[in-house]
Amino acid sequence: MAKISSPTETERCIESLIAVFQRHAGRDGNNCKLSKAEFLIFMNTELGAFTMNQKDPGVLDRMMKKLDLDSDGQLDFQEFLNLIGGLALACHDSFIKSTCSQK
């Protein structure tokens, strides 16, 4: 019988992303997509430091519009992952710049 191993760190991260998406999606009826209101709640609760540091009050509206590739006014999981991936890339780039400037 095969041994059931604990999830890896990467697997736990994927599970967490799915859980966060599911926690925020569906408050407005469709549990497969984030409405604009759900997106704003997600941004303010899960990415509050990012949101609070924005000087432009329209930045979240523009982000939602840019992420909404099919222009249905909602974000599906793929569109949500584009946001997460973009933020991860920006954080990684910042990390690389700071480590390279220290050398």
HURA-V839916 format. One record per residue. N is the residue number from 1. RES is the residue in one letter. SS is DSSP state (H for helix, E for strand, - for the rest). PSI is psi as a letter, one per 40 degrees, with the letter a starting at -180 (NA if undefined). OMEGA is omega in whole degrees, 0 to 359 (* if undefined). Layout:
n & res & ss & psi & omega
N & RES & SS & PSI & OMEGA
N & RES & SS & PSI & OMEGA
This chain:
n & res & ss & psi & omega
1 & M & - & h & 181
2 & A & - & i & 179
3 & K & - & h & 177
4 & I & - & h & 182
5 & S & - & i & 176
6 & S & - & i & 178
7 & P & - & i & 176
8 & T & - & i & 178
9 & E & H & d & 179
10 & T & H & d & 178
11 & E & H & d & 177
12 & R & H & d & 177
13 & C & H & d & 178
14 & I & H & d & 178
15 & E & H & d & 180
16 & S & H & d & 178
17 & L & H & d & 179
18 & I & H & d & 181
19 & A & H & d & 179
20 & V & H & d & 178
21 & F & H & d & 182
22 & Q & H & d & 179
23 & R & H & d & 183
24 & H & H & d & 180
25 & A & - & i & 173
26 & G & - & e & 178
27 & R & - & d & 180
28 & D & - & e & 174
29 & G & - & d & 182
30 & N & - & h & 184
31 & N & - & e & 177
32 & C & - & e & 182
33 & K & E & i & 173
34 & L & E & h & 172
35 & S & E & i & 178
36 & K & H & d & 179
37 & A & H & d & 179
38 & E & H & d & 177
39 & F & H & d & 180
40 & L & H & d & 177
41 & I & H & d & 177
42 & F & H & d & 182
43 & M & H & d & 182
44 & N & H & d & 181
45 & T & H & d & 185
46 & E & H & d & 181
47 & L & - & f & 184
48 & G & H & d & 180
49 & A & H & d & 178
50 & F & H & d & 183
51 & T & H & d & 183
52 & M & H & d & 181
53 & N & - & e & 180
54 & Q & - & h & 179
55 & K & - & d & 183
56 & D & - & h & 182
57 & P & - & e & 181
58 & G & - & e & 186
59 & V & H & d & 181
60 & L & H & d & 176
61 & D & H & d & 179
62 & R & H & d & 178
63 & M & H & d & 180
64 & M & H & d & 182
65 & K & H & d & 181
66 & K & H & d & 180
67 & L & H & d & 184
68 & D & - & g & 188
69 & L & - & d & 180
70 & D & - & e & 175
71 & S & - & f & 178
72 & D & - & e & 179
73 & G & - & e & 181
74 & Q & E & i & 176
75 & L & E & h & 172
76 & D & E & a & 185
77 & F & H & d & 178
78 & Q & H & d & 179
79 & E & H & d & 175
80 & F & H & d & 179
81 & L & H & d & 175
82 & N & H & d & 176
83 & L & H & d & 182
84 & I & H & d & 179
85 & G & H & d & 178
86 & G & H & d & 178
87 & L & H & d & 178
88 & A & H & d & 177
89 & L & H & d & 179
90 & A & H & d & 178
91 & C & H & d & 179
92 & H & H & d & 178
93 & D & H & d & 179
94 & S & H & d & 178
95 & F & H & d & 180
96 & I & H & d & 180
97 & K & H & d & 181
98 & S & H & d & 179
99 & T & H & d & 180
100 & C & H & d & 181
101 & S & H & e & 179
102 & Q & - & e & 184
103 & K & - & NA & *
